[in-house]
Amino acid sequence: MERFAAIDFETANWQRTSVCAVGVVVINQGKLEEQFYSLIQPAPNFYSRRNTEIHGLSRSDTEDAPVFPTVWREILPLVKGIPLVAHNSVFDEGCLRAVHALYEMDYPDYRFYCTCRLARKYFKGLENYQLHTVSAFCGFDLLHHHNALADAEAAAVIMQSILAQCPDL
């Protein structure tokens, strides 16, 4: 896999449609090609206390942010035709599918790779397989965990480490 995009969503509440931030990191032949970050006005537009405690975002942060379709128009050229990578991809792919459905947008068949699942397979014996633990094992200091861009960067580093061990993935 020479080129891929690591993606991470943060949500405002328990609903997968409530994406409030996105980070994307495009890697091409082992090098950073592009990165993108945006706040997003969530739908529904309310924040649960638990989610705000996790990522620090609140309604005042996203009140004037664009809605998902506007943000995705900027992201689409970056990710078109390449695999997507996420740590716990079930969550991020679920969010992506949910907001596409909510806004009645066509959903291309994105190929997702889960760095959490792959790390469990290739990095035996870690204390746990949380993003900060695996990224530290791969040499990335995740200082701003739950910032969507920082988490996407961490997933990209993990995927590069996995690809170094298994280039035919």
Phi and psi in radians as a Rosetta constraint file:
Dihedral C 1 N 2 CA 2 C 2 CIRCULARHARMONIC -1.403 0.35
Dihedral N 2 CA 2 C 2 N 3 CIRCULARHARMONIC -0.535 0.35
Dihedral C 2 N 3 CA 3 C 3 CIRCULARHARMONIC -2.365 0.35
Dihedral N 3 CA 3 C 3 N 4 CIRCULARHARMONIC 2.321 0.35
Dihedral C 3 N 4 CA 4 C 4 CIRCULARHARMONIC -2.696 0.35
Dihedral N 4 CA 4 C 4 N 5 CIRCULARHARMONIC 2.898 0.35
Dihedral C 4 N 5 CA 5 C 5 CIRCULARHARMONIC -2.148 0.35
Dihedral N 5 CA 5 C 5 N 6 CIRCULARHARMONIC 2.145 0.35
Dihedral C 5 N 6 CA 6 C 6 CIRCULARHARMONIC -1.522 0.35
Dihedral N 6 CA 6 C 6 N 7 CIRCULARHARMONIC 2.379 0.35
Dihedral C 6 N 7 CA 7 C 7 CIRCULARHARMONIC -2.348 0.35
Dihedral N 7 CA 7 C 7 N 8 CIRCULARHARMONIC 2.535 0.35
Dihedral C 7 N 8 CA 8 C 8 CIRCULARHARMONIC -2.507 0.35
Dihedral N 8 CA 8 C 8 N 9 CIRCULARHARMONIC 2.372 0.35
Dihedral C 8 N 9 CA 9 C 9 CIRCULARHARMONIC -1.993 0.35
Dihedral N 9 CA 9 C 9 N 10 CIRCULARHARMONIC 2.552 0.35
Dihedral C 9 N 10 CA 10 C 10 CIRCULARHARMONIC -1.976 0.35
Dihedral N 10 CA 10 C 10 N 11 CIRCULARHARMONIC 2.553 0.35
Dihedral C 10 N 11 CA 11 C 11 CIRCULARHARMONIC -2.073 0.35
Dihedral N 11 CA 11 C 11 N 12 CIRCULARHARMONIC 2.654 0.35
Dihedral C 11 N 12 CA 12 C 12 CIRCULARHARMONIC -1.400 0.35
Dihedral N 12 CA 12 C 12 N 13 CIRCULARHARMONIC -0.477 0.35
Dihedral C 12 N 13 CA 13 C 13 CIRCULARHARMONIC -2.655 0.35
Dihedral N 13 CA 13 C 13 N 14 CIRCULARHARMONIC -2.860 0.35
Dihedral C 13 N 14 CA 14 C 14 CIRCULARHARMONIC -1.324 0.35
Dihedral N 14 CA 14 C 14 N 15 CIRCULARHARMONIC -0.162 0.35
Dihedral C 14 N 15 CA 15 C 15 CIRCULARHARMONIC -1.501 0.35
Dihedral N 15 CA 15 C 15 N 16 CIRCULARHARMONIC 2.311 0.35
Dihedral C 15 N 16 CA 16 C 16 CIRCULARHARMONIC -1.077 0.35
Dihedral N 16 CA 16 C 16 N 17 CIRCULARHARMONIC -0.414 0.35
Dihedral C 16 N 17 CA 17 C 17 CIRCULARHARMONIC -1.322 0.35
Dihedral N 17 CA 17 C 17 N 18 CIRCULARHARMONIC -0.167 0.35
Dihedral C 17 N 18 CA 18 C 18 CIRCULARHARMONIC -1.534 0.35
Dihedral N 18 CA 18 C 18 N 19 CIRCULARHARMONIC 0.630 0.35
Dihedral C 18 N 19 CA 19 C 19 CIRCULARHARMONIC -1.027 0.35
Dihedral N 19 CA 19 C 19 N 20 CIRCULARHARMONIC 2.275 0.35
Dihedral C 19 N 20 CA 20 C 20 CIRCULARHARMONIC -2.104 0.35
Dihedral N 20 CA 20 C 20 N 21 CIRCULARHARMONIC -0.158 0.35
Dihedral C 20 N 21 CA 21 C 21 CIRCULARHARMONIC -2.743 0.35
Dihedral N 21 CA 21 C 21 N 22 CIRCULARHARMONIC 2.596 0.35
Dihedral C 21 N 22 CA 22 C 22 CIRCULARHARMONIC -2.438 0.35
Dihedral N 22 CA 22 C 22 N 23 CIRCULARHARMONIC 2.473 0.35
Dihedral C 22 N 23 CA 23 C 23 CIRCULARHARMONIC -2.230 0.35
Dihedral N 23 CA 23 C 23 N 24 CIRCULARHARMONIC 2.407 0.35
Dihedral C 23 N 24 CA 24 C 24 CIRCULARHARMONIC -2.338 0.35
Dihedral N 24 CA 24 C 24 N 25 CIRCULARHARMONIC 2.333 0.35
Dihedral C 24 N 25 CA 25 C 25 CIRCULARHARMONIC -2.232 0.35
Dihedral N 25 CA 25 C 25 N 26 CIRCULARHARMONIC 2.099 0.35
Dihedral C 25 N 26 CA 26 C 26 CIRCULARHARMONIC -1.752 0.35
Dihedral N 26 CA 26 C 26 N 27 CIRCULARHARMONIC 2.200 0.35
Dihedral C 26 N 27 CA 27 C 27 CIRCULARHARMONIC -1.952 0.35
Dihedral N 27 CA 27 C 27 N 28 CIRCULARHARMONIC 2.305 0.35
Dihedral C 27 N 28 CA 28 C 28 CIRCULARHARMONIC -2.272 0.35
Dihedral N 28 CA 28 C 28 N 29 CIRCULARHARMONIC 2.030 0.35
Dihedral C 28 N 29 CA 29 C 29 CIRCULARHARMONIC 0.899 0.35
Dihedral N 29 CA 29 C 29 N 30 CIRCULARHARMONIC 0.796 0.35
Dihedral C 29 N 30 CA 30 C 30 CIRCULARHARMONIC 1.410 0.35
Dihedral N 30 CA 30 C 30 N 31 CIRCULARHARMONIC 0.020 0.35
Dihedral C 30 N 31 CA 31 C 31 CIRCULARHARMONIC -2.077 0.35
Dihedral N 31 CA 31 C 31 N 32 CIRCULARHARMONIC 2.565 0.35
Dihedral C 31 N 32 CA 32 C 32 CIRCULARHARMONIC -1.155 0.35
Dihedral N 32 CA 32 C 32 N 33 CIRCULARHARMONIC 2.102 0.35
Dihedral C 32 N 33 CA 33 C 33 CIRCULARHARMONIC -1.746 0.35
Dihedral N 33 CA 33 C 33 N 34 CIRCULARHARMONIC -0.663 0.35
Dihedral C 33 N 34 CA 34 C 34 CIRCULARHARMONIC -2.799 0.35
Dihedral N 34 CA 34 C 34 N 35 CIRCULARHARMONIC 2.613 0.35
Dihedral C 34 N 35 CA 35 C 35 CIRCULARHARMONIC -2.449 0.35
Dihedral N 35 CA 35 C 35 N 36 CIRCULARHARMONIC 2.657 0.35
Dihedral C 35 N 36 CA 36 C 36 CIRCULARHARMONIC -2.568 0.35
Dihedral N 36 CA 36 C 36 N 37 CIRCULARHARMONIC 2.419 0.35
Dihedral C 36 N 37 CA 37 C 37 CIRCULARHARMONIC -2.461 0.35
Dihedral N 37 CA 37 C 37 N 38 CIRCULARHARMONIC 2.440 0.35
Dihedral C 37 N 38 CA 38 C 38 CIRCULARHARMONIC -2.683 0.35
Dihedral N 38 CA 38 C 38 N 39 CIRCULARHARMONIC 2.509 0.35
Dihedral C 38 N 39 CA 39 C 39 CIRCULARHARMONIC -1.371 0.35
Dihedral N 39 CA 39 C 39 N 40 CIRCULARHARMONIC 2.717 0.35
Dihedral C 39 N 40 CA 40 C 40 CIRCULARHARMONIC -2.403 0.35
Dihedral N 40 CA 40 C 40 N 41 CIRCULARHARMONIC 2.418 0.35
Dihedral C 40 N 41 CA 41 C 41 CIRCULARHARMONIC -1.284 0.35
Dihedral N 41 CA 41 C 41 N 42 CIRCULARHARMONIC 2.025 0.35
Dihedral C 41 N 42 CA 42 C 42 CIRCULARHARMONIC -1.282 0.35
Dihedral N 42 CA 42 C 42 N 43 CIRCULARHARMONIC 2.768 0.35
Dihedral C 42 N 43 CA 43 C 43 CIRCULARHARMONIC -2.343 0.35
Dihedral N 43 CA 43 C 43 N 44 CIRCULARHARMONIC 1.979 0.35
Dihedral C 43 N 44 CA 44 C 44 CIRCULARHARMONIC -1.275 0.35
Dihedral N 44 CA 44 C 44 N 45 CIRCULARHARMONIC 2.678 0.35
Dihedral C 44 N 45 CA 45 C 45 CIRCULARHARMONIC -1.594 0.35
Dihedral N 45 CA 45 C 45 N 46 CIRCULARHARMONIC 1.230 0.35
Dihedral C 45 N 46 CA 46 C 46 CIRCULARHARMONIC -2.576 0.35
Dihedral N 46 CA 46 C 46 N 47 CIRCULARHARMONIC 2.701 0.35
Dihedral C 46 N 47 CA 47 C 47 CIRCULARHARMONIC -1.987 0.35
Dihedral N 47 CA 47 C 47 N 48 CIRCULARHARMONIC 2.306 0.35
Dihedral C 47 N 48 CA 48 C 48 CIRCULARHARMONIC -1.449 0.35
Dihedral N 48 CA 48 C 48 N 49 CIRCULARHARMONIC 2.577 0.35
Dihedral C 48 N 49 CA 49 C 49 CIRCULARHARMONIC -1.007 0.35
Dihedral N 49 CA 49 C 49 N 50 CIRCULARHARMONIC -0.709 0.35
Dihedral C 49 N 50 CA 50 C 50 CIRCULARHARMONIC -1.056 0.35
Dihedral N 50 CA 50 C 50 N 51 CIRCULARHARMONIC -0.807 0.35
Dihedral C 50 N 51 CA 51 C 51 CIRCULARHARMONIC -1.155 0.35
Dihedral N 51 CA 51 C 51 N 52 CIRCULARHARMONIC -0.721 0.35
Dihedral C 51 N 52 CA 52 C 52 CIRCULARHARMONIC -1.086 0.35
Dihedral N 52 CA 52 C 52 N 53 CIRCULARHARMONIC -0.692 0.35
Dihedral C 52 N 53 CA 53 C 53 CIRCULARHARMONIC -1.081 0.35
Dihedral N 53 CA 53 C 53 N 54 CIRCULARHARMONIC -0.588 0.35
Dihedral C 53 N 54 CA 54 C 54 CIRCULARHARMONIC -1.272 0.35
Dihedral N 54 CA 54 C 54 N 55 CIRCULARHARMONIC -0.919 0.35
Dihedral C 54 N 55 CA 55 C 55 CIRCULARHARMONIC -1.891 0.35
Dihedral N 55 CA 55 C 55 N 56 CIRCULARHARMONIC -0.169 0.35
Dihedral C 55 N 56 CA 56 C 56 CIRCULARHARMONIC 1.448 0.35
Dihedral N 56 CA 56 C 56 N 57 CIRCULARHARMONIC 0.012 0.35
Dihedral C 56 N 57 CA 57 C 57 CIRCULARHARMONIC -1.585 0.35
Dihedral N 57 CA 57 C 57 N 58 CIRCULARHARMONIC 2.584 0.35
Dihedral C 57 N 58 CA 58 C 58 CIRCULARHARMONIC -2.443 0.35
Dihedral N 58 CA 58 C 58 N 59 CIRCULARHARMONIC 3.076 0.35
Dihedral C 58 N 59 CA 59 C 59 CIRCULARHARMONIC -0.985 0.35
Dihedral N 59 CA 59 C 59 N 60 CIRCULARHARMONIC -0.642 0.35
Dihedral C 59 N 60 CA 60 C 60 CIRCULARHARMONIC -1.112 0.35
Dihedral N 60 CA 60 C 60 N 61 CIRCULARHARMONIC -0.484 0.35
Dihedral C 60 N 61 CA 61 C 61 CIRCULARHARMONIC -1.241 0.35
Dihedral N 61 CA 61 C 61 N 62 CIRCULARHARMONIC -0.571 0.35
Dihedral C 61 N 62 CA 62 C 62 CIRCULARHARMONIC -1.971 0.35
Dihedral N 62 CA 62 C 62 N 63 CIRCULARHARMONIC 0.103 0.35
Dihedral C 62 N 63 CA 63 C 63 CIRCULARHARMONIC -0.953 0.35
Dihedral N 63 CA 63 C 63 N 64 CIRCULARHARMONIC -0.696 0.35
Dihedral C 63 N 64 CA 64 C 64 CIRCULARHARMONIC -1.824 0.35
Dihedral N 64 CA 64 C 64 N 65 CIRCULARHARMONIC 0.201 0.35
Dihedral C 64 N 65 CA 65 C 65 CIRCULARHARMONIC -1.311 0.35
Dihedral N 65 CA 65 C 65 N 66 CIRCULARHARMONIC 2.706 0.35
Dihedral C 65 N 66 CA 66 C 66 CIRCULARHARMONIC -1.224 0.35
Dihedral N 66 CA 66 C 66 N 67 CIRCULARHARMONIC 2.784 0.35
Dihedral C 66 N 67 CA 67 C 67 CIRCULARHARMONIC -1.381 0.35
Dihedral N 67 CA 67 C 67 N 68 CIRCULARHARMONIC 2.881 0.35
Dihedral C 67 N 68 CA 68 C 68 CIRCULARHARMONIC -0.939 0.35
Dihedral N 68 CA 68 C 68 N 69 CIRCULARHARMONIC -0.838 0.35
Dihedral C 68 N 69 CA 69 C 69 CIRCULARHARMONIC -1.004 0.35
Dihedral N 69 CA 69 C 69 N 70 CIRCULARHARMONIC -0.615 0.35
Dihedral C 69 N 70 CA 70 C 70 CIRCULARHARMONIC -1.146 0.35
Dihedral N 70 CA 70 C 70 N 71 CIRCULARHARMONIC -0.783 0.35
Dihedral C 70 N 71 CA 71 C 71 CIRCULARHARMONIC -1.169 0.35
Dihedral N 71 CA 71 C 71 N 72 CIRCULARHARMONIC -0.736 0.35
Dihedral C 71 N 72 CA 72 C 72 CIRCULARHARMONIC -1.130 0.35
Dihedral N 72 CA 72 C 72 N 73 CIRCULARHARMONIC -0.530 0.35
Dihedral C 72 N 73 CA 73 C 73 CIRCULARHARMONIC -1.064 0.35
Dihedral N 73 CA 73 C 73 N 74 CIRCULARHARMONIC -0.520 0.35
Dihedral C 73 N 74 CA 74 C 74 CIRCULARHARMONIC -1.382 0.35
Dihedral N 74 CA 74 C 74 N 75 CIRCULARHARMONIC -0.594 0.35
Dihedral C 74 N 75 CA 75 C 75 CIRCULARHARMONIC -1.370 0.35
Dihedral N 75 CA 75 C 75 N 76 CIRCULARHARMONIC -0.648 0.35
Dihedral C 75 N 76 CA 76 C 76 CIRCULARHARMONIC -0.871 0.35
Dihedral N 76 CA 76 C 76 N 77 CIRCULARHARMONIC -0.805 0.35
Dihedral C 76 N 77 CA 77 C 77 CIRCULARHARMONIC -1.104 0.35
Dihedral N 77 CA 77 C 77 N 78 CIRCULARHARMONIC -0.434 0.35
Dihedral C 77 N 78 CA 78 C 78 CIRCULARHARMONIC -1.313 0.35
Dihedral N 78 CA 78 C 78 N 79 CIRCULARHARMONIC -0.583 0.35
Dihedral C 78 N 79 CA 79 C 79 CIRCULARHARMONIC -1.895 0.35
Dihedral N 79 CA 79 C 79 N 80 CIRCULARHARMONIC -0.105 0.35
Dihedral C 79 N 80 CA 80 C 80 CIRCULARHARMONIC -1.044 0.35
Dihedral N 80 CA 80 C 80 N 81 CIRCULARHARMONIC 2.173 0.35
Dihedral C 80 N 81 CA 81 C 81 CIRCULARHARMONIC 1.386 0.35
Dihedral N 81 CA 81 C 81 N 82 CIRCULARHARMONIC 0.102 0.35
Dihedral C 81 N 82 CA 82 C 82 CIRCULARHARMONIC -2.135 0.35
Dihedral N 82 CA 82 C 82 N 83 CIRCULARHARMONIC 2.724 0.35
Dihedral C 82 N 83 CA 83 C 83 CIRCULARHARMONIC -1.150 0.35
Dihedral N 83 CA 83 C 83 N 84 CIRCULARHARMONIC 2.626 0.35
Dihedral C 83 N 84 CA 84 C 84 CIRCULARHARMONIC -1.864 0.35
Dihedral N 84 CA 84 C 84 N 85 CIRCULARHARMONIC 2.520 0.35
Dihedral C 84 N 85 CA 85 C 85 CIRCULARHARMONIC -2.209 0.35
Dihedral N 85 CA 85 C 85 N 86 CIRCULARHARMONIC 2.392 0.35
Dihedral C 85 N 86 CA 86 C 86 CIRCULARHARMONIC -2.654 0.35
Dihedral N 86 CA 86 C 86 N 87 CIRCULARHARMONIC 2.635 0.35
Dihedral C 86 N 87 CA 87 C 87 CIRCULARHARMONIC -1.516 0.35
Dihedral N 87 CA 87 C 87 N 88 CIRCULARHARMONIC 2.071 0.35
Dihedral C 87 N 88 CA 88 C 88 CIRCULARHARMONIC 1.146 0.35
Dihedral N 88 CA 88 C 88 N 89 CIRCULARHARMONIC 1.077 0.35
Dihedral C 88 N 89 CA 89 C 89 CIRCULARHARMONIC -1.080 0.35
Dihedral N 89 CA 89 C 89 N 90 CIRCULARHARMONIC -0.369 0.35
Dihedral C 89 N 90 CA 90 C 90 CIRCULARHARMONIC -1.012 0.35
Dihedral N 90 CA 90 C 90 N 91 CIRCULARHARMONIC -0.716 0.35
Dihedral C 90 N 91 CA 91 C 91 CIRCULARHARMONIC -1.165 0.35
Dihedral N 91 CA 91 C 91 N 92 CIRCULARHARMONIC -0.940 0.35
Dihedral C 91 N 92 CA 92 C 92 CIRCULARHARMONIC -1.175 0.35
Dihedral N 92 CA 92 C 92 N 93 CIRCULARHARMONIC -0.702 0.35
Dihedral C 92 N 93 CA 93 C 93 CIRCULARHARMONIC -1.153 0.35
Dihedral N 93 CA 93 C 93 N 94 CIRCULARHARMONIC -0.654 0.35
Dihedral C 93 N 94 CA 94 C 94 CIRCULARHARMONIC -1.075 0.35
Dihedral N 94 CA 94 C 94 N 95 CIRCULARHARMONIC -0.734 0.35
Dihedral C 94 N 95 CA 95 C 95 CIRCULARHARMONIC -1.103 0.35
Dihedral N 95 CA 95 C 95 N 96 CIRCULARHARMONIC -0.797 0.35
Dihedral C 95 N 96 CA 96 C 96 CIRCULARHARMONIC -1.086 0.35
Dihedral N 96 CA 96 C 96 N 97 CIRCULARHARMONIC -0.770 0.35
Dihedral C 96 N 97 CA 97 C 97 CIRCULARHARMONIC -1.126 0.35
Dihedral N 97 CA 97 C 97 N 98 CIRCULARHARMONIC -0.735 0.35
Dihedral C 97 N 98 CA 98 C 98 CIRCULARHARMONIC -1.119 0.35
Dihedral N 98 CA 98 C 98 N 99 CIRCULARHARMONIC -0.775 0.35
Dihedral C 98 N 99 CA 99 C 99 CIRCULARHARMONIC -1.284 0.35
Dihedral N 99 CA 99 C 99 N 100 CIRCULARHARMONIC -0.554 0.35
Dihedral C 99 N 100 CA 100 C 100 CIRCULARHARMONIC -1.078 0.35
Dihedral N 100 CA 100 C 100 N 101 CIRCULARHARMONIC -0.757 0.35
Dihedral C 100 N 101 CA 101 C 101 CIRCULARHARMONIC -1.165 0.35
Dihedral N 101 CA 101 C 101 N 102 CIRCULARHARMONIC -0.764 0.35
Dihedral C 101 N 102 CA 102 C 102 CIRCULARHARMONIC -0.998 0.35
Dihedral N 102 CA 102 C 102 N 103 CIRCULARHARMONIC -0.767 0.35
Dihedral C 102 N 103 CA 103 C 103 CIRCULARHARMONIC -1.635 0.35
Dihedral N 103 CA 103 C 103 N 104 CIRCULARHARMONIC 0.192 0.35
Dihedral C 103 N 104 CA 104 C 104 CIRCULARHARMONIC 0.927 0.35
Dihedral N 104 CA 104 C 104 N 105 CIRCULARHARMONIC 0.800 0.35
Dihedral C 104 N 105 CA 105 C 105 CIRCULARHARMONIC -1.744 0.35
Dihedral N 105 CA 105 C 105 N 106 CIRCULARHARMONIC 2.511 0.35
Dihedral C 105 N 106 CA 106 C 106 CIRCULARHARMONIC -1.108 0.35
Dihedral N 106 CA 106 C 106 N 107 CIRCULARHARMONIC 2.374 0.35
Dihedral C 106 N 107 CA 107 C 107 CIRCULARHARMONIC -1.881 0.35
Dihedral N 107 CA 107 C 107 N 108 CIRCULARHARMONIC 1.876 0.35
Dihedral C 107 N 108 CA 108 C 108 CIRCULARHARMONIC -1.160 0.35
Dihedral N 108 CA 108 C 108 N 109 CIRCULARHARMONIC 2.758 0.35
Dihedral C 108 N 109 CA 109 C 109 CIRCULARHARMONIC -1.377 0.35
Dihedral N 109 CA 109 C 109 N 110 CIRCULARHARMONIC 1.429 0.35
Dihedral C 109 N 110 CA 110 C 110 CIRCULARHARMONIC -1.208 0.35
Dihedral N 110 CA 110 C 110 N 111 CIRCULARHARMONIC 2.431 0.35
Dihedral C 110 N 111 CA 111 C 111 CIRCULARHARMONIC -1.632 0.35
Dihedral N 111 CA 111 C 111 N 112 CIRCULARHARMONIC 2.006 0.35
Dihedral C 111 N 112 CA 112 C 112 CIRCULARHARMONIC -1.780 0.35
Dihedral N 112 CA 112 C 112 N 113 CIRCULARHARMONIC 2.434 0.35
Dihedral C 112 N 113 CA 113 C 113 CIRCULARHARMONIC -2.034 0.35
Dihedral N 113 CA 113 C 113 N 114 CIRCULARHARMONIC 2.384 0.35
Dihedral C 113 N 114 CA 114 C 114 CIRCULARHARMONIC -1.790 0.35
Dihedral N 114 CA 114 C 114 N 115 CIRCULARHARMONIC 1.989 0.35
Dihedral C 114 N 115 CA 115 C 115 CIRCULARHARMONIC -1.219 0.35
Dihedral N 115 CA 115 C 115 N 116 CIRCULARHARMONIC -0.436 0.35
Dihedral C 115 N 116 CA 116 C 116 CIRCULARHARMONIC -1.188 0.35
Dihedral N 116 CA 116 C 116 N 117 CIRCULARHARMONIC -0.878 0.35
Dihedral C 116 N 117 CA 117 C 117 CIRCULARHARMONIC -1.092 0.35
Dihedral N 117 CA 117 C 117 N 118 CIRCULARHARMONIC -0.758 0.35
Dihedral C 117 N 118 CA 118 C 118 CIRCULARHARMONIC -1.181 0.35
Dihedral N 118 CA 118 C 118 N 119 CIRCULARHARMONIC -0.640 0.35
Dihedral C 118 N 119 CA 119 C 119 CIRCULARHARMONIC -1.109 0.35
Dihedral N 119 CA 119 C 119 N 120 CIRCULARHARMONIC -0.690 0.35
Dihedral C 119 N 120 CA 120 C 120 CIRCULARHARMONIC -1.056 0.35
Dihedral N 120 CA 120 C 120 N 121 CIRCULARHARMONIC -0.588 0.35
Dihedral C 120 N 121 CA 121 C 121 CIRCULARHARMONIC -1.359 0.35
Dihedral N 121 CA 121 C 121 N 122 CIRCULARHARMONIC -0.719 0.35
Dihedral C 121 N 122 CA 122 C 122 CIRCULARHARMONIC -1.790 0.35
Dihedral N 122 CA 122 C 122 N 123 CIRCULARHARMONIC -0.355 0.35
Dihedral C 122 N 123 CA 123 C 123 CIRCULARHARMONIC -2.022 0.35
Dihedral N 123 CA 123 C 123 N 124 CIRCULARHARMONIC 1.454 0.35
Dihedral C 123 N 124 CA 124 C 124 CIRCULARHARMONIC -1.307 0.35
Dihedral N 124 CA 124 C 124 N 125 CIRCULARHARMONIC 2.542 0.35
Dihedral C 124 N 125 CA 125 C 125 CIRCULARHARMONIC 1.490 0.35
Dihedral N 125 CA 125 C 125 N 126 CIRCULARHARMONIC 0.205 0.35
Dihedral C 125 N 126 CA 126 C 126 CIRCULARHARMONIC -1.268 0.35
Dihedral N 126 CA 126 C 126 N 127 CIRCULARHARMONIC 2.698 0.35
Dihedral C 126 N 127 CA 127 C 127 CIRCULARHARMONIC -1.007 0.35
Dihedral N 127 CA 127 C 127 N 128 CIRCULARHARMONIC -0.746 0.35
Dihedral C 127 N 128 CA 128 C 128 CIRCULARHARMONIC -2.733 0.35
Dihedral N 128 CA 128 C 128 N 129 CIRCULARHARMONIC 3.115 0.35
Dihedral C 128 N 129 CA 129 C 129 CIRCULARHARMONIC -2.095 0.35
Dihedral N 129 CA 129 C 129 N 130 CIRCULARHARMONIC 0.521 0.35
Dihedral C 129 N 130 CA 130 C 130 CIRCULARHARMONIC -1.214 0.35
Dihedral N 130 CA 130 C 130 N 131 CIRCULARHARMONIC 2.741 0.35
Dihedral C 130 N 131 CA 131 C 131 CIRCULARHARMONIC -0.960 0.35
Dihedral N 131 CA 131 C 131 N 132 CIRCULARHARMONIC -0.813 0.35
Dihedral C 131 N 132 CA 132 C 132 CIRCULARHARMONIC -1.166 0.35
Dihedral N 132 CA 132 C 132 N 133 CIRCULARHARMONIC -0.573 0.35
Dihedral C 132 N 133 CA 133 C 133 CIRCULARHARMONIC -1.245 0.35
Dihedral N 133 CA 133 C 133 N 134 CIRCULARHARMONIC -0.828 0.35
Dihedral C 133 N 134 CA 134 C 134 CIRCULARHARMONIC -1.197 0.35
Dihedral N 134 CA 134 C 134 N 135 CIRCULARHARMONIC -0.720 0.35
Dihedral C 134 N 135 CA 135 C 135 CIRCULARHARMONIC -1.144 0.35
Dihedral N 135 CA 135 C 135 N 136 CIRCULARHARMONIC -0.647 0.35
Dihedral C 135 N 136 CA 136 C 136 CIRCULARHARMONIC -1.112 0.35
Dihedral N 136 CA 136 C 136 N 137 CIRCULARHARMONIC -0.727 0.35
Dihedral C 136 N 137 CA 137 C 137 CIRCULARHARMONIC -1.015 0.35
Dihedral N 137 CA 137 C 137 N 138 CIRCULARHARMONIC -0.585 0.35
Dihedral C 137 N 138 CA 138 C 138 CIRCULARHARMONIC -1.562 0.35
Dihedral N 138 CA 138 C 138 N 139 CIRCULARHARMONIC 0.086 0.35
Dihedral C 138 N 139 CA 139 C 139 CIRCULARHARMONIC 1.600 0.35
Dihedral N 139 CA 139 C 139 N 140 CIRCULARHARMONIC 0.242 0.35
Dihedral C 139 N 140 CA 140 C 140 CIRCULARHARMONIC -1.912 0.35
Dihedral N 140 CA 140 C 140 N 141 CIRCULARHARMONIC 2.173 0.35
Dihedral C 140 N 141 CA 141 C 141 CIRCULARHARMONIC -1.576 0.35
Dihedral N 141 CA 141 C 141 N 142 CIRCULARHARMONIC 1.793 0.35
Dihedral C 141 N 142 CA 142 C 142 CIRCULARHARMONIC -1.440 0.35
Dihedral N 142 CA 142 C 142 N 143 CIRCULARHARMONIC 1.497 0.35
Dihedral C 142 N 143 CA 143 C 143 CIRCULARHARMONIC -1.323 0.35
Dihedral N 143 CA 143 C 143 N 144 CIRCULARHARMONIC -0.514 0.35
Dihedral C 143 N 144 CA 144 C 144 CIRCULARHARMONIC -2.087 0.35
Dihedral N 144 CA 144 C 144 N 145 CIRCULARHARMONIC 0.976 0.35
Dihedral C 144 N 145 CA 145 C 145 CIRCULARHARMONIC -0.986 0.35
Dihedral N 145 CA 145 C 145 N 146 CIRCULARHARMONIC 2.402 0.35
Dihedral C 145 N 146 CA 146 C 146 CIRCULARHARMONIC 1.359 0.35
Dihedral N 146 CA 146 C 146 N 147 CIRCULARHARMONIC 0.179 0.35
Dihedral C 146 N 147 CA 147 C 147 CIRCULARHARMONIC -1.554 0.35
Dihedral N 147 CA 147 C 147 N 148 CIRCULARHARMONIC 2.226 0.35
Dihedral C 147 N 148 CA 148 C 148 CIRCULARHARMONIC -1.026 0.35
Dihedral N 148 CA 148 C 148 N 149 CIRCULARHARMONIC -0.673 0.35
Dihedral C 148 N 149 CA 149 C 149 CIRCULARHARMONIC -1.236 0.35
Dihedral N 149 CA 149 C 149 N 150 CIRCULARHARMONIC -0.744 0.35
Dihedral C 149 N 150 CA 150 C 150 CIRCULARHARMONIC -1.082 0.35
Dihedral N 150 CA 150 C 150 N 151 CIRCULARHARMONIC -0.725 0.35
Dihedral C 150 N 151 CA 151 C 151 CIRCULARHARMONIC -1.180 0.35
Dihedral N 151 CA 151 C 151 N 152 CIRCULARHARMONIC -0.632 0.35
Dihedral C 151 N 152 CA 152 C 152 CIRCULARHARMONIC -1.151 0.35
Dihedral N 152 CA 152 C 152 N 153 CIRCULARHARMONIC -0.697 0.35
Dihedral C 152 N 153 CA 153 C 153 CIRCULARHARMONIC -1.065 0.35
Dihedral N 153 CA 153 C 153 N 154 CIRCULARHARMONIC -0.754 0.35
Dihedral C 153 N 154 CA 154 C 154 CIRCULARHARMONIC -1.089 0.35
Dihedral N 154 CA 154 C 154 N 155 CIRCULARHARMONIC -0.776 0.35
Dihedral C 154 N 155 CA 155 C 155 CIRCULARHARMONIC -1.079 0.35
Dihedral N 155 CA 155 C 155 N 156 CIRCULARHARMONIC -0.666 0.35
Dihedral C 155 N 156 CA 156 C 156 CIRCULARHARMONIC -1.112 0.35
Dihedral N 156 CA 156 C 156 N 157 CIRCULARHARMONIC -0.746 0.35
Dihedral C 156 N 157 CA 157 C 157 CIRCULARHARMONIC -1.116 0.35
Dihedral N 157 CA 157 C 157 N 158 CIRCULARHARMONIC -0.745 0.35
Dihedral C 157 N 158 CA 158 C 158 CIRCULARHARMONIC -1.069 0.35
Dihedral N 158 CA 158 C 158 N 159 CIRCULARHARMONIC -0.796 0.35
Dihedral C 158 N 159 CA 159 C 159 CIRCULARHARMONIC -1.096 0.35
Dihedral N 159 CA 159 C 159 N 160 CIRCULARHARMONIC -0.690 0.35
Dihedral C 159 N 160 CA 160 C 160 CIRCULARHARMONIC -1.097 0.35
Dihedral N 160 CA 160 C 160 N 161 CIRCULARHARMONIC -0.680 0.35
Dihedral C 160 N 161 CA 161 C 161 CIRCULARHARMONIC -1.144 0.35
Dihedral N 161 CA 161 C 161 N 162 CIRCULARHARMONIC -0.700 0.35
Dihedral C 161 N 162 CA 162 C 162 CIRCULARHARMONIC -1.140 0.35
Dihedral N 162 CA 162 C 162 N 163 CIRCULARHARMONIC -0.768 0.35
Dihedral C 162 N 163 CA 163 C 163 CIRCULARHARMONIC -1.123 0.35
Dihedral N 163 CA 163 C 163 N 164 CIRCULARHARMONIC -0.527 0.35
Dihedral C 163 N 164 CA 164 C 164 CIRCULARHARMONIC -1.112 0.35
Dihedral N 164 CA 164 C 164 N 165 CIRCULARHARMONIC -0.570 0.35
Dihedral C 164 N 165 CA 165 C 165 CIRCULARHARMONIC -1.502 0.35
Dihedral N 165 CA 165 C 165 N 166 CIRCULARHARMONIC -0.524 0.35
Dihedral C 165 N 166 CA 166 C 166 CIRCULARHARMONIC -2.409 0.35
Dihedral N 166 CA 166 C 166 N 167 CIRCULARHARMONIC 1.305 0.35
Dihedral C 166 N 167 CA 167 C 167 CIRCULARHARMONIC -1.143 0.35
Dihedral N 167 CA 167 C 167 N 168 CIRCULARHARMONIC -0.296 0.35
Dihedral C 167 N 168 CA 168 C 168 CIRCULARHARMONIC -1.512 0.35
Dihedral N 168 CA 168 C 168 N 169 CIRCULARHARMONIC 0.084 0.35
